[in-house]
């Protein structure tokens, strides 16, 4: 039976991982600091970001929510460094699905920027109340991951 071990590894490219390991791979809870100043804190599976986590980018933007195969996937909240925020669904590292866009002034526009998004485009206006609720719940769970 393999048990997760704690450890720190500095990579040649300047990245550093601190957390749990299993069979030579990042597995369990950990923190990965990237060479560009970005930092991910959350769960890993087979070396990739998987499950709840938070990534803070060097430019001040942040994503808190669900990951799969190392990318934003599921529900979460992405906040740009200027405060603009999207709460909703993500797929393969991109905005995709139901969500709500909130501008830097705290409004969502008139008409409201809520509905089905694909990337930066609003394809269909509709209520996204449940998706926003799940995004907030996923973000809260992601922020509660501690090493």
Residue pairs with C-beta under 8 A, 6 or more apart in sequence:
2 22
2 23
3 22
4 20
4 21
4 22
4 27
4 28
5 20
5 21
5 22
6 19
6 20
6 21
7 18
7 19
7 21
8 16
8 17
8 18
9 16
9 17
10 16
11 17
13 35
14 34
14 35
15 32
15 33
15 34
15 35
16 32
16 33
17 26
17 30
17 31
17 32
17 33
18 30
18 31
18 33
18 147
19 26
19 28
19 29
19 30
19 31
19 44
19 147
20 26
20 27
20 28
20 29
20 30
20 44
21 27
21 28
22 28
25 44
25 46
25 47
26 32
26 44
26 47
26 48
27 44
27 45
27 46
27 47
28 43
28 44
29 42
29 43
29 44
29 145
29 146
29 147
30 41
30 42
30 43
30 44
30 147
31 39
31 40
31 41
31 147
32 39
32 40
32 44
32 49
33 39
34 40
36 58
37 57
37 58
38 55
38 56
38 57
38 58
39 55
39 56
40 49
40 53
40 54
40 55
40 56
41 53
41 54
41 55
41 145
41 147
42 49
42 51
42 52
42 53
42 54
42 55
42 67
42 142
42 145
43 49
43 50
43 51
43 52
43 53
43 67
43 145
44 50
45 51
48 67
48 69
48 70
49 55
49 67
49 70
49 71
50 67
50 68
50 69
50 70
51 66
51 67
52 65
52 66
52 67
52 138
52 141
52 142
52 144
52 145
53 64
53 65
53 66
53 67
53 142
53 145
54 62
54 63
54 64
54 142
54 143
54 145
55 62
55 63
56 62
57 81
59 81
60 81
61 78
61 79
61 80
61 81
62 78
62 79
63 72
63 76
63 77
63 78
63 79
64 76
64 77
64 138
64 139
64 142
64 143
65 72
65 74
65 75
65 76
65 77
65 90
65 135
65 138
65 139
65 142
66 72
66 73
66 74
66 75
66 76
66 90
66 138
66 142
67 73
67 74
68 74
71 90
71 92
71 93
72 78
72 90
72 93
72 94
73 90
73 91
73 92
73 93
74 89
74 90
74 138
75 88
75 89
75 90
75 131
75 134
75 135
75 137
75 138
76 87
76 90
76 135
76 138
76 139
76 142
77 85
77 86
77 87
77 135
77 136
77 138
77 139
78 85
78 86
78 90
78 95
79 85
82 104
83 104
84 101
84 102
84 103
84 104
85 101
85 102
86 95
86 99
86 100
86 101
86 102
86 117
87 99
87 100
87 102
87 131
87 132
87 135
87 136
87 139
88 95
88 97
88 98
88 99
88 100
88 117
88 128
88 131
88 132
88 135
89 95
89 96
89 97
89 98
89 99
89 131
89 135
90 96
90 97
91 97
94 119
95 117
95 118
95 119
95 120
96 117
96 118
96 119
97 116
97 117
97 131
98 115
98 116
98 117
98 126
98 128
98 130
98 131
99 114
99 115
99 117
99 128
99 131
99 132
99 135
100 108
100 112
100 113
100 114
100 128
100 131
100 132
101 108
101 109
101 113
101 114
101 117
101 122
102 108
103 109
103 113
108 114
111 125
112 125
113 122
114 125
114 126
114 127
114 128
115 122
115 123
115 124
115 125
115 126
115 127
115 128
116 122
116 123
116 124
116 126
116 128
117 123
